[in-house]
């Protein structure tokens, strides 16, 4: 462990080795730097650090200790940085890991001019310097180190739980095999206690080439004691966030070739991307490559079913070109004689982006569409004696696969769905009541069961209608 002022420590949890343990284990910890900036930007009102699923006994403790400081200089500065410079999401975490671990007072781990290679680009030197100075006042005025000491046992328990899942696999070994080894890299996973469903693939690079690859994984489930509840589903998130440390640099090196097709694609999906905080074409390109690699990982490590599921997840998030991009990655994996390094392969990635930009309408045409529903969306005075929901698609769908989402009093009572022989019409028994408004969805959230025979999901659709009295 690394000792820092007073009784505050970096919490590094090493799991005991077993016969079946992977060859390497990742350091998993709660990091005071991440907590400091999460707290300040939570107080500033950044929604990504105030997610509903970050509410816990820990967030209550944060509020009790720091809540009176919402008008502190550092918090007001954080508020203005978000408004004027877009400092939010990964930009916050990027600065956190560029601070020295000794927070008495906070100071950068390396000079900020010129801007360090991996410090998020929204940070300008003057803004960062001014904010770091204000953080020093916040640390002192809030008695921040005392709070860390009070929370030490909770931090240790959260890190232990996450480590137990993270270290079931040697993720770095797979990345080394796919992209090449990173001999100067040190890997860690940081628990984001206030990040909720947000995860951030942040890293830093020292002037001598040493790297610290430190994805921050948010906690979004808690037990009654305010300790993280972590399931195996976190595995795909680990792959995603680690992957940024491998792929983002390739996008940077080929930015000029990717910019034209990237801008063209982004213009077609800008609303979907912005809703996920991907505010420009380059961020979309980072995410596109990462998500295709995640699909490749799932196919090669967990099998065809897991690969298809991961692909559906990425397609449903609006990355409609994931299948095409992953297809190119298979060429790389299968022909390392032609492509000894991933940089040798990047021209093929550029070609895929150019093809997607050129043929985007053809790509969109691969996705199924809803032709009609009966009762129709928006219908009024529907006969409450209606006993079936009928859904018609424009092409054959995968049989015995559907996602009708919703719940509560606005959800009709549905029976088992069934496709016709052509798999274009779905019939669902249902029971309605008079004088009621009904609302439900087809696909949505984490549920994308409506998938075409070619493997493309239906975009989420909401259906509403009312019955006559």
VEXMAR-121066 format. One record per residue (C-alpha): residue in three letters; x, y, z. Coordinates in steps of 0.1 Angstrom, whole numbers, padded with zeros to 4 digits, always signed. Example, Ala and Ser with C-alpha at 12.3 -4.5 7.8 and 13.67 -1.06 7.14 Angstrom:
BEGIN
ALA+0123-0045+0078
SER+0137-0011+0071
! end
This chain:
BEGIN
UNK+0000+0000+0000
UNK+0010+0036-0005
UNK+0009+0058+0025
UNK-0003+0094+0022
UNK-0008+0122+0048
UNK-0023+0116+0082
UNK-0040+0082+0083
UNK-0051+0082+0047
UNK-0040+0053+0024
UNK-0044+0042-0011
UNK-0063+0010-0008
UNK-0047-0017-0029
UNK-0064-0051-0025
UNK-0045-0082-0036
UNK-0064-0114-0038
UNK-0049-0146-0024
UNK-0035-0168-0050
UNK-0052-0201-0057
UNK-0044-0230-0080
UNK-0068-0217-0107
UNK-0060-0180-0103
UNK-0048-0161-0134
UNK-0012-0153-0138
UNK-0016-0116-0130
UNK-0040-0098-0108
UNK-0051-0062-0111
UNK-0047-0038-0083
UNK-0082-0028-0072
UNK-0086+0002-0050
UNK-0106+0032-0039
UNK-0085+0062-0049
UNK-0086+0094-0028
UNK-0080+0116-0059
UNK-0111+0101-0076
UNK-0132+0106-0045
UNK-0121+0142-0041
UNK-0131+0152-0076
UNK-0162+0131-0076
UNK-0173+0149-0044
UNK-0166+0183-0057
UNK-0184+0178-0090
UNK-0212+0161-0072
UNK-0217+0192-0051
UNK-0214+0213-0083
UNK-0245+0195-0096
UNK-0229+0174-0125
UNK-0256+0149-0133
UNK-0231+0121-0140
UNK-0219+0123-0104
UNK-0255+0125-0091
UNK-0271+0095-0107
UNK-0300+0080-0089
UNK-0282+0047-0087
UNK-0253+0063-0068
UNK-0276+0069-0039
UNK-0263+0049-0009
UNK-0252+0051+0027
UNK-0219+0063+0014
UNK-0234+0092-0006
UNK-0254+0100+0026
UNK-0221+0102+0044
UNK-0207+0125+0017
UNK-0237+0148+0020
UNK-0235+0149+0058
UNK-0198+0158+0057
UNK-0195+0180+0026
UNK-0231+0192+0019
UNK-0226+0226+0035
UNK-0198+0234+0010
UNK-0218+0238-0022
UNK-0208+0274-0025
UNK-0171+0267-0018
UNK-0147+0283-0043
UNK-0137+0249-0057
UNK-0173+0238-0062
UNK-0183+0271-0078
UNK-0153+0268-0101
UNK-0163+0232-0110
UNK-0197+0245-0119
UNK-0184+0272-0142
UNK-0159+0247-0158
UNK-0188+0224-0167
UNK-0208+0253-0181
UNK-0180+0271-0200
UNK-0156+0243-0209
UNK-0177+0211-0208
UNK-0157+0197-0180
UNK-0177+0166-0171
UNK-0177+0128-0173
UNK-0142+0115-0182
UNK-0126+0149-0181
UNK-0131+0150-0143
UNK-0116+0116-0138
UNK-0087+0123-0162
UNK-0076+0152-0141
UNK-0080+0132-0109
UNK-0054+0106-0120
UNK-0031+0134-0132
UNK-0028+0146-0096
UNK-0001+0134-0072
UNK-0013+0109-0046
UNK-0003+0133-0019
UNK-0033+0156-0016
UNK-0018+0179+0010
UNK-0022+0200-0011
UNK-0033+0186-0045
UNK-0007+0192-0072
UNK-0002+0178-0107
UNK+0019+0147-0110
UNK+0036+0162-0140
UNK+0038+0197-0157
UNK+0006+0208-0173
UNK+0024+0227-0201
UNK+0024+0214-0226
UNK-0007+0194-0218
UNK+0002+0158-0209
UNK-0005+0133-0237
UNK-0035+0117-0220
UNK-0050+0145-0200
UNK-0085+0150-0215
UNK-0084+0177-0241
UNK-0111+0199-0226
UNK-0086+0209-0199
UNK-0066+0241-0206
UNK-0035+0247-0185
UNK-0048+0278-0168
UNK-0081+0263-0160
UNK-0065+0232-0145
UNK-0040+0251-0125
UNK-0067+0274-0110
UNK-0089+0245-0102
UNK-0062+0225-0086
UNK-0053+0255-0064
UNK-0090+0257-0053
UNK-0090+0220-0046
UNK-0063+0226-0020
UNK-0086+0250-0002
UNK-0114+0224-0003
UNK-0092+0197+0011
UNK-0083+0219+0040
UNK-0117+0235+0046
UNK-0136+0202+0044
UNK-0112+0182+0065
UNK-0111+0158+0036
UNK-0085+0135+0050
UNK-0106+0129+0082
UNK-0135+0118+0060
UNK-0113+0094+0041
UNK-0101+0079+0074
UNK-0137+0075+0086
UNK-0146+0056+0054
UNK-0115+0034+0052
UNK-0133+0002+0062
UNK-0160+0007+0037
UNK-0135+0015+0010
UNK-0116-0017+0017
UNK-0148-0038+0016
UNK-0158-0023-0017
UNK-0124-0028-0033
UNK-0123-0064-0020
UNK-0157-0072-0036
UNK-0147-0057-0069
UNK-0113-0074-0069
UNK-0130-0108-0063
UNK-0148-0104-0097
UNK-0121-0085-0116
UNK-0094-0110-0109
UNK-0113-0141-0120
UNK-0097-0134-0154
UNK-0064-0121-0167
UNK-0078-0095-0190
UNK-0045-0079-0196
UNK-0031-0112-0211
UNK-0058-0111-0238
UNK-0051-0075-0246
UNK-0014-0082-0248
UNK-0021-0110-0272
UNK-0044-0089-0294
UNK-0025-0056-0294
UNK+0010-0064-0282
UNK+0025-0061-0247
UNK+0028-0029-0228
UNK+0060-0035-0208
UNK+0060+0000-0192
UNK+0023-0001-0182
UNK+0010-0005-0147
UNK-0027-0015-0144
UNK-0052-0008-0117
UNK-0090-0007-0114
UNK-0104+0022-0094
UNK-0138+0019-0076
UNK-0159+0050-0084
UNK-0179+0053-0053
UNK-0200+0082-0066
UNK-0200+0074-0103
UNK-0232+0053-0104
UNK-0235+0038-0138
UNK-0206+0059-0152
UNK-0173+0042-0161
UNK-0142+0060-0174
UNK-0113+0046-0192
UNK-0086+0070-0181
UNK-0048+0067-0182
UNK-0017+0088-0179
UNK+0017+0086-0195
UNK+0049+0098-0179
UNK+0076+0116-0198
UNK+0098+0085-0197
UNK+0071+0064-0213
UNK+0058+0047-0182
UNK+0020+0043-0183
UNK-0006+0041-0155
UNK-0038+0025-0170
UNK-0065+0031-0144
UNK-0101+0026-0155
UNK-0127+0039-0130
UNK-0157+0016-0126
UNK-0188+0031-0111
UNK-0208+0014-0084
UNK-0245+0013-0090
UNK-0257-0014-0066
UNK-0253-0013-0028
UNK-0261-0034+0002
UNK-0276-0019+0034
UNK-0241-0011+0048
UNK-0232+0010+0018
UNK-0208-0016+0003
UNK-0207-0023-0034
UNK-0226-0052-0048
UNK-0207-0065-0078
UNK-0218-0092-0103
UNK-0202-0110-0132
UNK-0218-0085-0156
UNK-0190-0061-0147
UNK-0166-0082-0169
UNK-0177-0066-0201
UNK-0173-0031-0185
UNK-0137-0040-0175
UNK-0130-0050-0211
UNK-0145-0018-0225
UNK-0127+0005-0202
UNK-0093-0012-0204
UNK-0097-0012-0242
UNK-0096+0026-0244
UNK-0059+0025-0232
UNK-0051+0004-0263
UNK-0073+0018-0291
UNK-0076+0055-0284
UNK-0040+0061-0294
UNK-0045+0044-0327
UNK-0075+0067-0334
UNK-0053+0097-0325
UNK-0025+0086-0348
UNK-0050+0082-0377
UNK-0071+0112-0369
UNK-0066+0129-0403
UNK-0078+0099-0423
UNK-0107+0092-0399
UNK-0120+0128-0396
UNK-0139+0130-0429
UNK-0158+0097-0427
UNK-0161+0102-0389
UNK-0178+0136-0393
UNK-0201+0122-0420
UNK-0212+0093-0398
UNK-0216+0115-0367
UNK-0239+0138-0386
UNK-0263+0109-0391
UNK-0263+0098-0354
UNK-0255+0130-0335
UNK-0286+0129-0313
UNK-0281+0093-0303
UNK-0244+0100-0295
UNK-0250+0132-0276
UNK-0276+0114-0254
UNK-0247+0092-0243
UNK-0223+0121-0238
UNK-0204+0114-0270
UNK-0202+0150-0282
UNK-0181+0148-0313
UNK-0170+0125-0341
UNK-0137+0116-0325
UNK-0153+0104-0293
UNK-0176+0084-0314
UNK-0146+0069-0332
UNK-0130+0060-0299
UNK-0161+0043-0288
UNK-0167+0025-0321
UNK-0134+0008-0321
UNK-0136-0001-0284
UNK-0171-0016-0288
UNK-0160-0037-0318
UNK-0131-0050-0298
UNK-0155-0059-0269
UNK-0175-0080-0294
UNK-0143-0097-0306
UNK-0133-0104-0270
UNK-0167-0119-0262
UNK-0166-0142-0293
UNK-0131-0154-0286
UNK-0133-0158-0249
UNK-0169-0166-0241
UNK-0182-0181-0273
UNK-0207-0174-0301
UNK-0237-0167-0279
UNK-0218-0142-0258
UNK-0204-0125-0289
UNK-0239-0122-0304
UNK-0252-0107-0272
UNK-0224-0082-0270
UNK-0229-0072-0306
UNK-0267-0067-0300
UNK-0258-0045-0270
UNK-0235-0023-0291
UNK-0259-0021-0320
UNK-0288-0011-0297
UNK-0267+0018-0283
UNK-0266+0033-0318
UNK-0233+0019-0330
UNK-0249+0004-0361
UNK-0216-0003-0378
UNK-0203-0026-0351
UNK-0208-0059-0370
UNK-0189-0045-0400
UNK-0161-0032-0378
UNK-0158-0064-0359
UNK-0157-0083-0392
UNK-0125-0063-0400
UNK-0110-0071-0366
UNK-0114-0108-0374
UNK-0091-0103-0404
UNK-0065-0088-0381
UNK-0068-0116-0356
UNK-0066-0143-0383
UNK-0038-0128-0404
UNK-0011-0115-0382
UNK+0015-0123-0409
UNK+0000-0095-0430
UNK-0008-0073-0399
UNK+0020-0078-0374
UNK+0008-0048-0353
UNK-0025-0031-0349
UNK-0010+0001-0364
UNK-0004-0019-0396
UNK-0040-0028-0396
UNK-0054+0007-0390
UNK-0057+0016-0427
UNK-0083-0012-0429
UNK-0102+0004-0400
UNK-0101+0036-0419
UNK-0115+0018-0450
UNK-0144+0005-0429
UNK-0153+0040-0417
UNK-0151+0053-0452
UNK-0174+0026-0465
UNK-0199+0032-0436
UNK-0200+0069-0444
UNK-0205+0062-0481
UNK-0231+0035-0477
UNK-0249+0046-0445
UNK-0283+0044-0460
UNK-0276+0007-0470
UNK-0265+0000-0434
UNK-0296+0015-0420
UNK-0317-0006-0443
UNK-0304-0037-0425
UNK-0323-0029-0394
UNK-0359-0041-0389
UNK-0387-0017-0388
UNK-0422-0018-0372
UNK-0449-0018-0399
UNK-0479-0016-0376
UNK-0495-0026-0343
UNK-0531-0035-0335
UNK-0542-0016-0314
UNK-0524+0012-0331
UNK-0500+0034-0312
UNK-0519+0065-0300
UNK-0554+0049-0306
UNK-0583+0061-0284
UNK-0615+0043-0275
UNK-0600+0008-0281
UNK-0625-0019-0274
UNK-0616-0033-0240
UNK-0628-0067-0253
UNK-0598-0068-0276
UNK-0579-0100-0268
UNK-0547-0097-0289
UNK-0519-0074-0296
UNK-0507-0079-0332
UNK-0473-0065-0342
UNK-0461-0066-0378
UNK-0425-0062-0388
UNK-0411-0055-0423
UNK-0389-0086-0424
UNK-0385-0120-0407
UNK-0374-0119-0371
UNK-0357-0145-0349
UNK-0382-0169-0335
UNK-0389-0171-0298
UNK-0371-0139-0291
UNK-0389-0108-0280
UNK-0387-0080-0254
UNK-0420-0063-0244
UNK-0409-0038-0218
UNK-0427-0019-0191
UNK-0447-0026-0159
UNK-0471-0014-0134
UNK-0508-0004-0140
UNK-0501+0009-0175
UNK-0489-0025-0187
UNK-0516-0048-0202
UNK-0517-0083-0189
UNK-0499-0102-0217
UNK-0498-0139-0224
UNK-0471-0159-0243
UNK-0462-0142-0277
UNK-0460-0163-0309
UNK-0447-0155-0344
UNK-0465-0167-0375
UNK-0447-0190-0399
UNK-0431-0161-0418
UNK-0419-0146-0385
UNK-0431-0112-0396
UNK-0463-0110-0374
UNK-0463-0115-0337
UNK-0495-0122-0318
UNK-0496-0116-0281
UNK-0527-0126-0260
UNK-0537-0097-0237
UNK-0564-0086-0212
UNK-0576-0050-0211
UNK-0599-0031-0188
UNK-0623-0002-0198
UNK-0613+0034-0194
UNK-0576+0027-0190
UNK-0544+0042-0206
UNK-0519+0015-0215
UNK-0482+0020-0223
UNK-0454-0005-0230
UNK-0423-0008-0252
UNK-0408-0031-0278
UNK-0371-0034-0270
UNK-0355-0009-0247
UNK-0331-0005-0218
UNK-0311-0037-0216
UNK-0337-0057-0234
UNK-0334-0062-0272
UNK-0351-0095-0279
UNK-0367-0083-0312
UNK-0340-0091-0337
UNK-0341-0097-0374
UNK-0330-0130-0389
UNK-0298-0112-0400
UNK-0290-0103-0364
UNK-0300-0066-0363
UNK-0322-0053-0334
UNK-0354-0033-0337
UNK-0349+0002-0324
UNK-0369+0007-0291
UNK-0405+0017-0297
UNK-0431+0029-0272
UNK-0467+0020-0277
UNK-0496+0038-0260
UNK-0534+0035-0264
UNK-0565+0041-0243
UNK-0596+0019-0240
UNK-0632+0032-0240
UNK-0652+0033-0209
! end
